[in-house]
Amino acid sequence: MAAAAALALATPLAIANADAATTPSTVQANAAAAPAAGSYTPAQVLAGIHQNSTAANQVNTKPHINTMTRAQNVNVYQVAKGVYAYTSSMAIDTDGSDPDPDPDHQGDTTWSDSSGKALGAHHVPFYVLGDDCWDRTSPCPHFFYKEHGMSGRQFALMFYNGKVIGSIFGDTQTANNQQTSDNDSRELGEASVKAAQLLGIPSSGTTGGVDNGVTVVMFSGSSWVVNGTNANLNDNAQALVQKALDSLGASMAGGTPPSSPPPTSPPPTTTPPTGGNTSYEAEAATLAGGTTVTSCAHCSGGKKLSYLGNGGTATFTGISEPAAGSYTMTVSFLSVGQARTATVTVNGVDQTVSFPETPDYNTVVTKTVTVQLKAGSGNTIEFSNPSAGAPNLDRIVV
């Protein structure tokens, strides 16, 4: 097996309850272990990862190999800018500076700690990636870390069975020019003894591991490289877990935002318009494709829509006007982390509307859109985006 090193939570975060419609079966409710109000919970982020793991976001064009089962059915998805996720097995990597009875144990890992010492598989939770491009082509048809801004000790979140830990990229799978094992660089699904222990997975190098269900979410770029020695890499990685959850939750298209805003955020600078026209709350719309209703302290009805886009839709019906003509529709929305677009379909006629980035979940802003409506109450207005996340909707006023 490959050598390895990484970090993980001394006490893994339990995944709190999230939107039931999109939460994987491995996520279990544990409200007592939820992060402080205003933070993204692991369950919210994991649900968003699964929501964004679509064919349109798939990075590899040839499937990877599940290290435990040998099935060629593992894919890597770019779930947000610079963030890559896959779900596979966890075979146990015992390599590195810590002794281990595994007969395949090797004393080295591909990556070292900041002092130059091989990582210790019993002290540092780490994950394993292919050492090179098995196909010997560029761009690689499989996920090859060097093509995606990654290097040694690159931070990742690891989710399994209701827990999440921090980890680092610590070892690589057999390269084309190596003959040390039957493994090859197409494989995904191996991590260190420490990672397994923290996730509650049997950690023996000879009898441990699980066949599937481990989701690894890798954060590229130099700012996500974890520094430290075998003695403190674990602590340093765990210090990044909530930051990573919040960063990914805010930037992930269609991701579920916090159930309440961060307490340190400023009060809202813009409020939805009131009076003068008819207001239609987004939570009263007909929802489909995974769009859900979530709490929003500063929204007009205390709720907003999440997971709109990527197939998720919201349809307002019964929009009533006394005469046919052009009307101004005011959309109250949030789009934290990035600008987004939505297809607004009015009585079957589409138009694409751009929504600017908004500063935080305390700030609901508005955008006006001109729509053509019929006389009477037979008007319908649908919000969608077939290939990307749309903003969170509070309400429309027409």
KAVENDA-V995677 format. One record per pair of residues at least 24 apart in sequence whose C-alpha atoms are under 8 Angstrom apart, sorted by the first residue. I is the first residue (numbers start at 1). J is the second residue. Records with the same first field share a line. If there is no record, write none. Layout:
I = J, J
This chain:
1 = 93, 94, 95, 104, 105, 173, 181, 183
2 = 93, 95, 109, 128, 171, 172, 173, 174
3 = 93, 94, 95, 96, 106, 107, 108, 109, 110, 128, 170, 171, 172, 173
4 = 93, 94, 95, 96, 109, 110, 111, 119, 120, 121, 126, 127, 128, 169, 170, 171, 172, 191, 192
5 = 96, 109, 111, 112, 118, 119, 120, 121, 124, 125, 126, 127, 153, 168, 169, 170, 171, 191, 192
6 = 119, 121, 124, 125, 126, 127, 153, 167, 168, 169, 170, 192, 195, 233, 234
7 = 123, 124, 125, 126, 165, 166, 167, 168, 194, 195, 233, 234, 235, 236, 237, 238
8 = 124, 125, 126, 165, 166, 167, 194, 195, 198, 234, 235, 237, 238
9 = 164, 165, 166, 198, 234, 235, 237, 238
10 = 198, 234, 235, 238
11 = 198
12 = 163, 164, 165, 198, 199
13 = 42, 163, 164, 165
14 = 42, 162, 163, 164
15 = 41, 42, 43, 162, 163, 164
16 = 41, 42, 43
17 = 43
18 = 43, 44, 47
19 = 44, 47, 292
21 = 290
22 = 47, 50, 51, 290
23 = 47
26 = 160, 161, 162
27 = 161, 162, 163
28 = 161, 162
37 = 258, 259, 260, 261, 262, 263
38 = 258, 259, 260, 261, 262, 263
39 = 242, 246, 258, 260, 261, 262
40 = 242, 245, 246, 249, 256, 257, 258, 259
41 = 245, 258
42 = 164, 245
44 = 249, 255, 256, 257
45 = 245, 248, 249, 255, 256
46 = 159
47 = 255, 256
48 = 249, 252, 254, 255, 256, 307
49 = 79, 85, 252, 255
51 = 254, 255, 307, 310
52 = 77, 78, 79, 252, 253, 254, 310
53 = 77, 78, 79, 85
56 = 387
59 = 142, 143
60 = 140, 141, 142, 143
61 = 141, 142
62 = 141, 142
63 = 142
64 = 142, 186, 187, 188
65 = 186, 187, 188
66 = 187, 188, 189, 211
67 = 91, 187, 188, 189, 190
68 = 189, 209, 210, 211
69 = 211
74 = 188
76 = 143
79 = 252, 253
80 = 248, 251, 252, 253
81 = 251, 252
82 = 148, 149, 219, 220, 221
83 = 217, 218, 219, 220, 248
84 = 217, 218, 219, 220
85 = 215, 216, 217, 218
86 = 215, 216, 217
87 = 189, 212, 213, 214, 215, 216
88 = 188, 189, 211, 212, 213, 214, 215
89 = 188, 189, 190, 209, 210, 211, 212, 213, 214
90 = 189, 190, 191, 196, 209, 210, 211, 212, 214
91 = 189, 190, 191, 205, 208, 209, 210, 211
92 = 190, 191, 192, 193, 196, 203, 204, 205, 206, 208, 209
93 = 121, 190, 191, 192, 193, 205
94 = 121, 122, 192, 193, 205
95 = 120, 121, 192
96 = 120, 121
97 = 121
98 = 122, 123
102 = 204, 205, 206
109 = 170, 171, 172
110 = 170, 171, 172
111 = 152, 153, 169, 170, 171
112 = 152, 170
113 = 153, 227, 228, 229, 230, 233
114 = 227, 228, 229
115 = 228, 229
117 = 229
119 = 170, 230
120 = 230
121 = 192, 193, 194
122 = 192, 193, 194
123 = 194, 230, 231, 234
124 = 167, 192, 194, 195, 230, 233, 234
125 = 166, 167, 168, 191, 192, 193, 194, 195, 196, 234
126 = 167, 168, 169, 170, 171, 191, 192, 194, 195
127 = 167, 168, 169, 170, 171, 190, 191, 192, 195
128 = 169, 170, 171, 172, 173, 188, 189, 190, 191
129 = 169, 171, 172, 173, 185, 187, 188
130 = 172, 173, 174, 175, 184, 185, 186, 187, 188
131 = 172, 173, 174, 175, 185
132 = 175, 176, 185
133 = 185, 186
134 = 175, 176, 184, 185, 186
142 = 186
148 = 220
149 = 220, 221, 222
150 = 220, 221, 222
151 = 225
152 = 225
153 = 225, 226, 227
154 = 218, 219, 220, 221, 224, 225, 226
155 = 218, 219, 220, 224, 225, 226, 237
156 = 216, 217, 218, 219
157 = 216, 217, 218, 241, 244
158 = 214, 215, 216, 217
159 = 199, 214, 215, 216
160 = 199, 213, 214, 215
161 = 199, 213
163 = 199
164 = 199
165 = 195, 198, 199, 238, 241
166 = 234, 237, 238, 240, 241
167 = 195, 234, 237, 238
168 = 226, 237
189 = 214
250 = 336, 337
251 = 336, 337, 338
252 = 337
253 = 388, 389, 390
254 = 306, 307, 308, 309, 310, 388, 389, 390, 391, 392
255 = 306, 307, 389
256 = 294, 306, 307
257 = 306, 361
258 = 361
259 = 294, 295, 296
260 = 295, 296, 297, 361
261 = 296, 297, 360, 361, 362
262 = 361, 362
265 = 360, 362
266 = 362
267 = 362, 363
268 = 298, 362, 363, 364
269 = 363
270 = 363, 364, 365, 366
271 = 363, 364, 365, 366
272 = 299, 300, 332, 364, 365, 366
273 = 397
277 = 397, 398
278 = 397, 398
279 = 395, 396, 397, 398
280 = 316, 395, 396, 397
281 = 394, 395, 396
282 = 314, 316, 393, 394, 395, 396
283 = 394, 395
284 = 316
285 = 314, 315, 316, 317
286 = 314, 315, 316, 317
287 = 312, 313, 314, 315
288 = 312, 313, 314
289 = 313
296 = 361
297 = 362
298 = 361, 362, 363, 364
299 = 364, 394
300 = 394, 395
301 = 394
303 = 394
304 = 392, 393, 394, 395
305 = 392, 393, 394
306 = 391, 392, 393
307 = 389, 390, 392
308 = 383, 384, 385, 389, 390, 391, 392
309 = 342, 384, 385, 386, 387, 388, 389, 390
310 = 384, 385, 386, 387, 388, 389, 390
311 = 384, 385, 386, 387
312 = 384, 385, 386
313 = 382, 383, 384, 385
314 = 382, 383, 384
315 = 380, 381, 382, 383
316 = 380, 381, 382
317 = 378, 379, 380, 381
318 = 377, 378, 379, 380
319 = 376, 377, 378, 379, 380, 381
320 = 375, 376, 377, 378, 379
321 = 373, 374, 375, 376, 377
322 = 375, 376
323 = 374, 375, 376
324 = 372, 373, 374, 375
325 = 372, 373, 374, 375
326 = 370, 371, 372, 373
327 = 370, 371, 372, 373, 398
328 = 368, 369, 370, 371, 398
329 = 368, 369, 370, 371, 396, 397, 398
330 = 366, 367, 368, 369, 396, 397, 398
331 = 366, 367, 368, 369, 393, 394, 395, 396, 397
332 = 364, 365, 366, 367, 393, 394, 395, 396
333 = 364, 365, 366, 391, 392, 393, 394, 395
334 = 358, 360, 361, 363, 364, 365, 391, 392, 393, 394
335 = 390, 391, 392
336 = 360, 361
340 = 389, 390, 391
341 = 385, 389, 390, 391
342 = 383, 384, 385, 390, 391
343 = 382, 383, 384, 385
344 = 381, 382, 383, 384
345 = 380, 381, 382, 383
346 = 371, 372, 373, 379, 380, 381, 382
347 = 373, 379, 380, 381
355 = 391
364 = 394
